[in-house]
């Protein structure tokens, strides 16, 4: 099955110092690698297993999945699916069938656990179980050789500007399929630079129009950790539990030079750039 990679969704597109390499570490064929700032691909090595899809938090890798999931039929490995992915598939097809004859597979991973979560949540999934032999790496090798013989790569790559994605896992949370972590901001450390909102690829952190409040929506959070990594003050941590949507209000002050209201912690007017120390000297406030 062909995998489509849109690297405009990669967290490395949103932050120059992002260190995420989850897809690279997950790929059993070595088709993905880090080159300086970017994750790059060698499409000729891809065997179409789809494991990169579940590894990537921001949906760089996708495939056109049908109601029958089986690596034996040229489809993706179930390690490429998370429990929340089954929600979307069942919503689309009503019922799906999953070939889970993975007991002897050398590539056996978290895919079975994620499938069991989806089944326990009551999703309409028919499962084929049993021992299917160790088709793991030998199957991937055969598929790769067949692909090379046909001259058609199983990975199609697109690279463009950063592109924020629409991400909503509210249904998956309601079904108990995920126990989401959410960004929590330490207001003692936060300086209201709002870099976290700027780098968030799913808009889970947003700044209000007046730039005096941050809103964090855990349903939109992909748990990529980019906000915590980018924060220069180390003011953000990803934690479990709490309210799904939380707001953070900042004490504000008004610039006597231009009248702009801005968070006091910022210490400098975002419009005219007059710092607090200069304001005190000039205006005596």
N, C-alpha and C positions, 0 to 999 in steps of 0.2 A: 504494500500500500504506500502511496506517495505521501510524504510528509512535507508540509509547507512551513517555511521559516520566515517570519517577518521580524527582522532584527531592529526595526523601529520601535518595537515593544520592549526590547531588552533594557534592563535597569542600567546597563552601561551607557545607553543612549541619553539617560537623564542626569547622570552624575559622572564626571570625568574620573573620579577615584573609586568608583564602585568595584567591589572585589568579587561579586557573585560569579561562580563557575559551576553551578549545580548541574547544568546540562552536560558540561564537559566531563565531570566526574561520573555521571550516570551512563553516558553513551558506551555500550559494550563493543562498538565497532571502531572507536577512535576517530569518528567522522567530525568531531567538534574539537576546537582547540582555542586557546587564548593567545592573541597576538597583540602585545602592548595593551591598549585600552580595550580592544574589541574581542568579542567571541567571534570566531570565524568557522567556516565549514568547508569540508572537502566532500562534496556531494557524491563523488564516485565511490566513497567508502561506506555510505549510508546503506543499511539493509532494511530500512523501513519498519523497524520494530516499534517505534513510537515511545520508547522509554523517556526520551527527552520531554515529551508532552507533560508528564506528571512531575518531572523534576523542575521545570521552569515555573516560577510563581506568577509570572506576568503574561503567560499565554503566547510566547514567541512561536511555539511549535503547535500546529494543528493538523488534523486529518479529517477527511470526509467519512465519518463512521456511519455504518448502517445498523440494522437491528440484530445482526449476528456478528459477535466478536470472537475471532479465532485466529491465532497466529498460524495455524495449520492450513488455513485457506488463503494465505497471503495477506492477512490482516495484521493489526497491531497486537503486540504482546499485552496481556492484561496488566503488566507492570506499568504500562503507559496511561493507565486510568486511575483516577482518585475516586473516592466514594461520591464526591459531589458531582463528578462527571456523569455518573449513572443517573442522577436526577434529571439532567438535561436530556439524556438519551431516552429515558422512559417517557418524559414529557413529550418528546418528539414522535416516538413510535408507539407508545402505549404499553408495549411489552418488548423485551429484548431477550436474546439467548446468548449466553457466554460459555465458551469452551474453556473449562477450568481444569483440564487434565494436566496439572502442573506438578504432581507429587514428585516425579523423578527428574524434573527439569533442572539443569545446572544454573539456569538464570532465574530460578524461583526467588521472588522478593516480596515486597509489601503488597503486590497486586492482589493476592488472595485475601489478605486482611481487609483491604479496602472493599473488595467485593462482598465479603461477609458483613461488613458494616451496612452496605446498601441493602442486602437481603434482610437483615434484622430490622431495618427501618421500614420494611413493608413494600419496597419497590417491586414492581412486577418484572422479575428476572428469572428466566429458566436457565438452570445451570447444568452443564454436562460435566460430570465428575469422573474420577478414576485415574488410572495410571496410563499415561500416554507415551512412556519411554522418555529417555533423555534426548529431546529434540533440540534443546537449547542452542549451544554454540554451533553444533553441526548444521542445524536448521538455518541459522543466520548465515553461515558460510555458504551453504547451497543457494540460499536466496540471493546472496551477494553475487555469486558466480553467474547465476541465471540472469541477473539484472545486467551484469557486464556483457554477457553474450548478446543480450537484446539491445544494448547500447542506450538504455534509458535509466537515468539516475532517479533514485527514489526520494531525493531531497531537492526541493525547489526553493531557492533562496531569494529573498527580497531585502534590500537594505535601503532605508530612507531616513528622513528626519524623525526625531522622537514622536511617538504617537501614543497618546494616552488611551487606555482601554476602558470599556464599560465592564465593571466587575461587581457582581452582586451574589452573595452566598447566603442570603437570608433564609431561603427555603432549606438549604442544606443544614444550616444551624438549627432551624425549627425541628428538623427530622433527627437531630442529634448525630449527624454524620461528621461534623467537625466541632471541635472545641476551640473557637477562634482566639488567637492572641490579638491584642490591640495595642496601638501606640499610646503610651501614657507619658505625659509631659511634666517634668519637674519644673514648676513655675519659679522656684528659687534660682534655678540655673538658666532658665530661658531668657534670652535677650530680645525676643520679638523680631528676629531677623527674617523669619518665615521661610527659611531655606527648605525646611521640611515639606511645606506645602508646594514649593516650587519643583522639588524633585520627585514627588509622589506620582507614580505612573498610573494610579487608579483613581486619583482625586479623593482618596479616603481622608486626607487632611486638607481642609479648605480654609481660606481666610475670608472673612466677611468683607463687604464692599467698603466699609469705613476703615478696614485694617486695624480693628481693635479687638477682634475675637478670632480664635481658632476653633474649628469644629472637626472632631474626629469621629468617623463613621466606620465601626469595625466590620460592618457587613460588606463594605467596599474594599476593605484591606486585604491584600494578597499575601501579607506577611513576608514581603521581600526583604524587609529590614533596612531599606535604603534610607529612610528618614533618620533612623538611629545612627547609621553609619555616617551620614552627611552632617549631622548636627555638630557644629564646632564646639559647643559647650557640653556635649555628652548629656543632654537634658532629656533624651527620649529612650525609653525601654519598651520592649514588647512583652506584655504580660497577659495571662489568661484571666477570664472573668471580668466582672464589672458591667457597667451599662454599655449597651451596643453603640449608643451615640452620646458623646460627651463634648461639652463646650468649655473653652478656657478664655476668660475675660481678662483684659489687661488694664491696669491703671493708666489713664491718659493725661496728656498735657497739651496745651495749645501753644503753638509757636507765635511769639509776639511780633515776629517779623512778617510772616505771611498769613497767619491765622489758621494754619493746618493743625488738625487734631491728630495726634499719633501716640502710640504706646510710650509711656514715660521711660520704660526700660531701654528703648532704642537709643535714647540719649542724643539723637540728632534728627532734625526735621527732614523727612524724606523728600520734601519739595525743594526747599531752598538750601538744605545742607548746613544750616546753622546749628552748631553744637551747643550743648547745655552750658558749658563753661563760657563760651563766647556770649551767649544770651545774658548770663549773669553780669558779665563785664559791661556790656552795652546797655542793657535795660535795667540792670539792678534787681532782677527777679530770680 
